Each structure stands twice: as structure tokens, then as C-alpha cells.
């Protein structure tokens, strides 16, 4: 069983390493794609600015002889590329959150479809329109009437359909930070009701339903105790067909499992749980018992192999047992005396070989002379 647990842990670690590596590669690839897309957009904008400066200089110098740039032969004057308004790479989470900050954040966004909003940036600044679609993946909205622009149809599409015009009208997107909600409020002093621009919205307490995932809340104007009602939702008309299953048939209980029987056949459980998966952590009792028996058999085999010794190995084992039973040897007085004699003899031989005599005592007159003599100075 220890081997199975080790194999499962190794497989999980390997999958975690591969997942982390794959996530890192995806992050690096998306970062590179976003950087290349931004650089391409910057180059296109810089090219347009250079062309505009040249056209302005020619218009100033030539006057009435200025060439008509709106007749370029391609009928694409004033049209832009679709990729410039709709980026292909997704935005970062903090960028989307920054765009949705005034509306309560991306988790509890307080603007929905059919809300009246005013454009705060761009050529349509100051105009009021209704929201047609909200894209939280990029933090942008589409308006029903505003934000229309001409796009250049790619040559690939025109080759497939030559009758297609060179330009087409597309609906542009605006960042959520570029719009504000418009709501009528009554002035408490004058009593006049007029539209006001709501700069910030706050979500009230959230009501949730765990089973269905439904949630609802009331949106308020930040700093005021004024609730902003939600717009009316469009009623979705559901069409029933003869092939549809009746709700009564779906909700009718046709199987009641008991505590004495397995709710699913064993073969079906094996198909669902992958009986031979290397990530499996739960096993049958019979399988666990068989693996434990195999481990015990291997251990017993190692013990049996260890008990099979040659005559020399048996003799060495007996000698080790005898020395272990005898214990550490003890030095007697005679042995210590002999050791001291050998040390003294060796010391005397070493001193005589080095030409050094063993000084046992320092004369007292030498010590007194050294103590009473003058101390050395820097001149000495």
C-alpha cells in the first residue's frame, strides 16, 4: 500500500508541475500577443498621424489643387480596421475592475441592458442612449444607436464574395468607464424632476439562492439614500414542441435507492471512476488485503534470505556475540603502571634526540633578579 500511495503522490506532483508549466506558457504567450497587438496599433495610429500631417501641409501649399483623398479607388476613405476597436487579446482583471469601479465592480455590476447612459468620452460625448450589450470579459458596452463606424472588409472575404462592398457598418464598443447612468431625480427645493448623471453606484444587500444560483440586489446612488430601479426585462417566449419532455415526467421519481443495495452497478462505477487510474486513492477491501499480503510475503522473504548464512558468516556472528557479551575491557593497576613507564621512556628519548633537557625547577635567584630589574623602554 505504501508503494501505491507513493505512486499516486508522484503522479499528482507531476500533473501539478505540468499544469504550472502550461499556465506559465499560456501567460507568456498572451503577454507576447498583447504586446505585439499594442505595438501594431501604435504603429497604425502613428502612420495615420503622419499621413494627416502630410495631407494638411499639401492642403496649405496647394490650395485648390489639393488632390481629393476621398477618391482613392478603393472606396475605403474614412473606414478603420475592425481590430482597432475590438482587441483580440483579453484585458487583465485589474483593468476590467478599474473600468467597472464606478458601477460597483465587475462582480456586482449595477448597470444592465436597456439602462439609459450618457457618453462621457469620444466623439459622441454628451449624448444619451440605451445599453444594448455588456461584455464583462473586456469591460465594454455596446449602445443601440451610438458608436456606429465604418470598417474595412478584409480582402479574403471579398475574394469569396466579390459582390460584397469594400466597407461595412459595425457597432463600436465603449469602455464602461466612458459612460455614466442617467436617472431622473426631483429637486427638493424647486420640486422639478430632471435627468441627472449618476457618477457612482453602490450595491445593496445581496439575496442568493443556492440551488438555482439566482441572486438579486438593489442599486443605490452612492452618498444618497435613493434606490435606482432596474429596467423592465424582456419576457422570453418559450415555444413548446411535441418532442419536448413534460415537466411531470422529469420530476416523477422512478428509482428510490435503498441502504442495502449499491445505487449503481459495479461495472458502471468502474467506468465512471477509472478503476486502473494512477490517481486513484480509494480501493476495495479485497485489493488492499491482497497488496498487504504481498508486502508481508516480501518482508518474510527478506528475513528468510537474511537467515541463510555461510559458515564463515555464522562464525563471525558468533564472535561478535561473544565480544558483545564480554563488554568493554578494563585496565588494571599493573597495566596502567606499564603504560606510564612506556610514556616516560618515550618522552626521555624524544627530548634527548631534540637536544632539550627536562627542566624540573626554576632557581629562586633568577626569578628575584627578573622581578627587581628595570623595565625595558623605547630607547633600549
C-alpha positions as CSV (number, residue, x, y, z in Angstrom):
1,X,0.0,0.0,0.0
2,X,2.9,2.4,0.7
3,X,4.0,1.9,-2.9
4,X,0.5,2.7,-4.2
5,X,0.3,5.9,-2.1
6,X,3.8,6.9,-3.3
7,X,2.8,6.3,-6.9
8,X,-0.3,8.4,-6.5
9,X,1.5,11.3,-4.9
10,X,4.2,11.2,-7.6
11,X,1.5,11.3,-10.3
12,X,-0.2,14.2,-8.6
13,X,3.0,16.2,-8.3
14,X,3.8,15.5,-12.0
15,X,0.4,16.8,-13.1
16,X,0.8,19.9,-10.9
17,X,4.2,20.6,-12.5
18,X,2.8,20.2,-16.0
19,X,-0.2,22.4,-15.2
20,X,2.0,25.1,-13.7
21,X,4.3,24.9,-16.7
22,X,1.4,25.1,-19.1
23,X,-0.2,28.0,-17.2
24,X,3.1,29.9,-17.4
25,X,3.4,29.2,-21.1
26,X,-0.1,30.5,-21.7
27,X,0.6,33.6,-19.7
28,X,3.8,34.3,-21.6
29,X,2.1,33.7,-24.9
30,X,-0.8,36.0,-24.1
31,X,1.6,38.7,-22.8
32,X,3.6,38.5,-26.1
33,X,0.4,38.6,-28.2
34,X,-0.9,41.6,-26.3
35,X,2.4,43.4,-26.6
36,X,2.6,42.7,-30.4
37,X,-1.0,43.8,-30.8
38,X,-0.4,47.1,-28.9
39,X,2.7,47.8,-30.9
40,X,0.9,47.2,-34.2
41,X,-1.9,49.5,-33.1
42,X,0.5,52.2,-32.1
43,X,2.3,51.9,-35.5
44,X,-1.0,52.2,-37.3
45,X,-2.0,55.3,-35.4
46,X,1.4,56.8,-35.9
47,X,1.1,56.2,-39.6
48,X,-2.3,57.8,-39.7
49,X,-0.9,60.9,-37.9
50,X,2.0,61.2,-40.3
51,X,-0.4,60.9,-43.3
52,X,-2.7,63.5,-41.8
53,X,0.3,65.9,-41.3
54,X,1.3,65.4,-44.9
55,X,-2.2,66.0,-46.1
56,X,-2.5,69.2,-44.1
57,X,0.8,70.5,-45.5
58,X,-0.3,69.8,-49.0
59,X,-3.7,71.4,-48.5
60,X,-1.9,74.5,-47.2
61,X,0.6,74.7,-50.0
62,X,-1.5,73.6,-53.0
63,X,-4.8,75.2,-52.0
64,X,-7.5,74.4,-54.7
65,X,-5.1,72.0,-56.4
66,X,-5.1,69.7,-53.4
67,X,-5.7,66.1,-54.5
68,X,-9.0,64.5,-53.4
69,X,-8.1,61.9,-51.0
70,X,-11.6,60.7,-50.5
71,X,-11.4,59.2,-54.0
72,X,-8.7,56.7,-53.7
73,X,-10.1,54.0,-55.9
74,X,-10.7,51.6,-53.1
75,X,-13.7,53.3,-51.6
76,X,-12.3,52.9,-48.1
77,X,-11.9,56.5,-47.2
78,X,-12.9,57.1,-43.5
79,X,-13.0,53.4,-42.7
80,X,-11.0,51.8,-40.0
81,X,-9.9,48.3,-39.2
82,X,-12.1,46.2,-37.1
83,X,-9.2,45.0,-34.9
84,X,-8.5,48.6,-33.7
85,X,-11.9,48.8,-32.0
86,X,-12.1,45.1,-30.9
87,X,-8.9,43.9,-29.4
88,X,-8.1,40.2,-29.8
89,X,-6.2,39.8,-26.5
90,X,-8.2,39.9,-23.3
91,X,-7.8,42.6,-20.7
92,X,-6.3,42.0,-17.3
93,X,-8.5,41.5,-14.3
94,X,-7.4,44.8,-12.6
95,X,-8.1,46.7,-15.8
96,X,-11.6,45.4,-16.0
97,X,-12.2,46.1,-12.3
98,X,-10.9,49.6,-12.8
99,X,-13.3,50.2,-15.7
100,X,-16.3,48.9,-13.6
101,X,-15.3,50.7,-10.4
102,X,-17.9,53.5,-10.6
103,X,-20.7,50.9,-11.2
104,X,-19.9,48.8,-8.1
105,X,-17.3,46.5,-9.6
106,X,-17.4,43.6,-12.1
107,X,-18.8,41.1,-9.5
108,X,-21.9,43.2,-8.7
109,X,-22.2,45.4,-11.8
110,X,-25.1,47.9,-11.3
111,X,-25.8,48.5,-15.0
112,X,-27.8,46.2,-17.2
113,X,-29.2,46.1,-20.7
114,X,-31.7,48.9,-21.5
115,X,-30.2,51.3,-19.0
116,X,-30.1,55.0,-20.1
117,X,-26.5,56.1,-20.1
118,X,-24.6,59.2,-21.3
119,X,-21.3,59.1,-23.1
120,X,-18.5,60.9,-21.3
121,X,-15.7,60.5,-23.8
122,X,-15.2,60.3,-27.6
123,X,-16.9,62.0,-30.5
124,X,-20.4,61.2,-29.0
125,X,-19.7,62.9,-25.7
126,X,-22.8,64.2,-24.1
127,X,-25.3,62.0,-26.0
128,X,-27.7,59.7,-24.2
129,X,-28.5,56.2,-25.4
130,X,-29.6,52.7,-24.2
131,X,-27.3,49.9,-23.5
132,X,-27.6,47.0,-26.0
133,X,-25.0,44.6,-24.7
134,X,-22.4,44.3,-21.9
135,X,-19.2,42.4,-22.3
136,X,-17.6,41.8,-18.9
137,X,-14.7,39.9,-20.4
138,X,-13.3,43.2,-21.8
139,X,-15.2,45.7,-19.7
140,X,-17.0,47.3,-22.6
141,X,-20.6,48.0,-23.7
142,X,-22.5,48.4,-26.9
143,X,-25.1,51.1,-27.4
144,X,-28.2,50.7,-29.6
145,X,-27.8,53.8,-31.8
146,X,-24.4,55.4,-31.0
147,X,-21.0,54.1,-31.7
148,X,-21.5,53.2,-35.4
149,X,-18.5,53.3,-37.6
150,X,-17.2,52.1,-41.0
151,X,-14.9,49.1,-41.1
152,X,-12.7,47.8,-44.0
153,X,-13.9,44.4,-45.3
154,X,-10.8,42.1,-45.5
155,X,-9.7,41.1,-49.0
156,X,-10.1,37.4,-48.0
157,X,-13.9,38.0,-47.6
158,X,-14.2,40.0,-50.8
159,X,-12.4,37.2,-52.8
160,X,-15.1,34.7,-51.5
161,X,-17.9,37.2,-52.3
162,X,-16.9,39.8,-55.0
163,X,-20.3,41.5,-54.7
164,X,-19.6,42.5,-51.1
165,X,-18.9,46.2,-50.6
166,X,-15.4,47.3,-49.5
167,X,-16.8,48.8,-46.3
168,X,-19.4,47.8,-43.8
169,X,-21.1,49.4,-40.8
170,X,-20.2,48.0,-37.4
171,X,-21.2,48.7,-33.9
172,X,-18.4,50.1,-31.8
173,X,-17.8,49.4,-28.2
174,X,-17.2,51.8,-25.4
175,X,-15.4,51.1,-22.1
176,X,-17.7,51.1,-19.1
177,X,-15.6,53.9,-17.6
178,X,-16.6,56.1,-20.5
179,X,-20.3,56.1,-19.7
180,X,-22.5,57.1,-16.7
181,X,-26.0,56.2,-15.7
182,X,-28.8,58.8,-16.3
183,X,-31.6,58.8,-13.8
184,X,-34.4,61.3,-13.1
185,X,-34.3,62.9,-9.7
186,X,-36.6,65.5,-8.1
187,X,-35.0,68.7,-6.7
188,X,-36.3,69.0,-3.1
189,X,-36.1,72.8,-3.3
190,X,-37.7,73.6,-6.6
191,X,-39.7,70.3,-7.0
192,X,-38.6,70.0,-10.6
193,X,-37.8,66.5,-11.9
194,X,-35.0,66.2,-14.4
195,X,-32.4,63.8,-15.6
196,X,-29.1,63.8,-13.7
197,X,-25.8,62.0,-14.3
198,X,-25.1,59.4,-11.6
199,X,-21.3,59.4,-11.0
200,X,-21.2,56.3,-8.7
201,X,-23.4,53.4,-7.9
202,X,-23.4,51.1,-4.9
203,X,-25.0,47.6,-4.5
204,X,-27.2,46.9,-1.5
205,X,-27.5,43.5,0.4
206,X,-27.4,40.6,-2.0
207,X,-30.1,37.9,-1.9
208,X,-28.9,34.5,-3.2
209,X,-30.5,31.1,-3.9
210,X,-28.0,28.2,-3.6
211,X,-29.9,25.7,-5.6
212,X,-30.5,27.8,-8.7
213,X,-27.7,30.3,-8.4
214,X,-30.1,33.2,-8.6
215,X,-29.1,36.5,-6.9
216,X,-30.6,39.9,-6.7
217,X,-29.9,43.2,-5.0
218,X,-30.9,46.9,-5.1
219,X,-28.7,49.5,-6.5
220,X,-28.3,52.9,-4.8
221,X,-26.7,56.2,-5.7
222,X,-23.5,56.5,-3.6
223,X,-23.9,59.1,-0.9
224,X,-27.7,59.3,-1.2
225,X,-30.5,57.0,0.1
226,X,-32.0,56.8,-3.4
227,X,-32.7,53.4,-5.0
228,X,-32.4,53.3,-8.7
229,X,-35.0,50.8,-10.2
230,X,-33.9,48.2,-12.7
231,X,-35.3,48.5,-16.2
232,X,-38.0,46.1,-17.3
233,X,-36.8,42.8,-18.5
234,X,-37.7,41.4,-21.9
235,X,-40.1,38.4,-21.5
236,X,-38.6,35.4,-23.1
237,X,-41.3,33.4,-25.0
238,X,-40.7,29.7,-24.8
239,X,-42.2,27.6,-27.6
240,X,-43.1,24.0,-26.7
241,X,-42.6,21.3,-29.3
242,X,-44.0,17.8,-29.4
243,X,-40.6,16.3,-28.8
244,X,-40.1,18.1,-25.5
245,X,-40.3,16.1,-22.3
246,X,-43.1,17.1,-19.9
247,X,-42.1,18.5,-16.6
248,X,-44.3,16.0,-14.8
249,X,-42.3,13.2,-16.4
250,X,-39.0,14.8,-15.5
251,X,-39.9,15.3,-11.8
252,X,-41.5,11.9,-11.3
253,X,-39.3,9.7,-9.1
254,X,-38.6,6.4,-11.0
255,X,-35.9,5.0,-8.8
256,X,-35.5,5.0,-5.0
257,X,-32.1,3.7,-3.8
258,X,-32.0,1.7,-0.6
259,X,-29.3,1.5,2.0
260,X,-28.8,-2.3,1.4
261,X,-28.0,-2.1,-2.3
262,X,-25.5,-0.1,-4.3
263,X,-27.2,2.7,-6.3
264,X,-25.0,1.9,-9.4
265,X,-23.7,-1.4,-10.8
266,X,-20.1,-2.2,-10.0
267,X,-19.1,-2.2,-13.7
268,X,-20.6,1.3,-14.2
269,X,-18.8,2.6,-11.1
270,X,-15.5,1.3,-12.5
271,X,-16.2,3.1,-15.8
272,X,-17.0,6.4,-14.0
273,X,-14.1,6.3,-11.6
274,X,-11.5,4.6,-13.8
275,X,-10.6,1.6,-11.8
276,X,-7.0,1.5,-13.2
277,X,-6.2,5.2,-12.8
278,X,-2.9,6.1,-11.3
279,X,-4.6,8.9,-9.4
280,X,-6.9,6.6,-7.5
281,X,-6.8,7.0,-3.7
282,X,-9.7,4.7,-2.7
283,X,-9.5,0.9,-3.3
284,X,-11.6,-2.1,-2.5
285,X,-11.0,-4.1,0.7
286,X,-10.0,-7.2,-1.2
287,X,-7.5,-5.3,-3.2
288,X,-6.0,-3.7,-0.1
289,X,-5.7,-7.0,1.7
290,X,-4.0,-8.6,-1.3
291,X,-1.5,-5.8,-1.5
292,X,-0.8,-6.1,2.2
293,X,-0.3,-9.8,1.9
294,X,2.2,-9.3,-1.0
295,X,4.1,-6.8,1.2
296,X,4.2,-9.2,4.1
297,X,5.4,-12.0,1.8
298,X,8.2,-9.8,0.5
299,X,9.2,-8.9,4.0
300,X,9.2,-12.5,5.1
301,X,11.3,-13.4,2.1
302,X,13.9,-10.8,3.1
303,X,14.0,-12.2,6.6
304,X,14.5,-15.7,5.2
305,X,17.2,-14.6,2.9
306,X,19.0,-12.8,5.9
307,X,18.9,-16.1,7.9
308,X,20.7,-18.1,5.2
309,X,24.4,-17.6,6.1
310,X,27.7,-19.3,5.0
311,X,29.9,-21.0,7.7
312,X,32.3,-18.0,7.8
313,X,29.4,-15.6,8.3
314,X,28.0,-17.8,11.1
315,X,31.5,-17.9,12.8
316,X,31.8,-14.1,12.6
317,X,28.3,-13.6,14.0
318,X,29.2,-15.9,17.0
319,X,32.4,-14.0,17.6
320,X,30.5,-10.7,17.6
321,X,28.0,-12.1,20.1
322,X,30.9,-13.2,22.4
323,X,32.6,-9.8,22.3
324,X,29.3,-8.1,22.9
325,X,28.6,-10.3,25.9
326,X,32.1,-9.7,27.3
327,X,31.8,-5.9,27.2
328,X,34.5,-3.3,27.2
329,X,37.9,-4.3,28.6
330,X,39.1,-2.8,31.9
331,X,42.7,-1.6,32.7
332,X,44.3,-3.0,35.9
333,X,46.8,-1.2,38.1
334,X,49.7,-3.2,36.7
335,X,48.6,-2.3,33.1
336,X,48.4,1.4,34.0
337,X,51.9,1.3,35.5
338,X,53.3,-0.3,32.4
339,X,51.7,2.4,30.3
340,X,53.2,5.1,32.4
341,X,56.7,3.6,32.1
342,X,56.4,3.4,28.3
343,X,55.3,7.1,28.1
344,X,58.1,8.3,30.3
345,X,60.7,6.3,28.3
346,X,59.4,7.6,25.1
347,X,59.4,11.2,26.4
348,X,63.0,11.0,27.6
349,X,64.1,9.5,24.2
350,X,62.3,12.3,22.3
351,X,63.9,15.1,24.4
352,X,67.4,13.7,24.1
353,X,67.0,13.3,20.3
354,X,66.0,17.0,20.1
355,X,68.8,18.2,22.4
356,X,66.5,19.6,25.0
357,X,66.8,18.9,28.7
358,X,63.9,18.5,31.0
359,X,63.8,21.5,33.5
360,X,62.1,20.4,36.7
361,X,62.5,23.6,38.8
362,X,63.4,27.3,38.2
363,X,66.0,28.8,40.6
364,X,64.6,31.3,43.0
365,X,67.5,33.8,42.5
366,X,66.7,34.0,38.7
367,X,63.1,34.8,39.5
368,X,64.1,37.5,42.0
369,X,66.5,39.1,39.6
370,X,63.9,39.3,36.8
371,X,61.4,40.8,39.2
372,X,63.8,43.6,40.6
373,X,65.4,44.6,37.3
374,X,64.4,47.8,35.4
375,X,61.6,47.6,32.8
376,X,62.6,48.0,29.1
377,X,62.0,51.4,27.4
378,X,61.5,52.5,23.8
379,X,65.2,53.7,23.6
380,X,66.5,50.3,24.7
